[in-house]
């Protein structure tokens, strides 16, 4: 039974991942239904990521850059009362491949 004022989250057990070959190769990961955010890790090469379905820029905006070697970070999704989620799109931020892994939180 939850305590008053506490929050409970469900972390999915099967992470999603994809690899972008270069800065013109856009990949996407569809969040699981009712996800409130995601832990994101970049395993190879820097990645430029968007969360609203926009295509990330090849070397500048839109999108945020997550550098290779950075600690995994939690990125909350915008609230959507209908349960839809953002689409995560990314591409390598440079000439080398970038692999992104995601674990969704509900």
Secondary structure, 3 states (H helix, E strand, C coil): CCCCCCCCCCECCCCEEEEECCCCCCEEEECCCCCCEEEEEEEECCEEEECCCCCCCCCCCCCEEECCCCCCEEEECCCCCCCCCCEEEEEECCCCCEEEEEEEEC
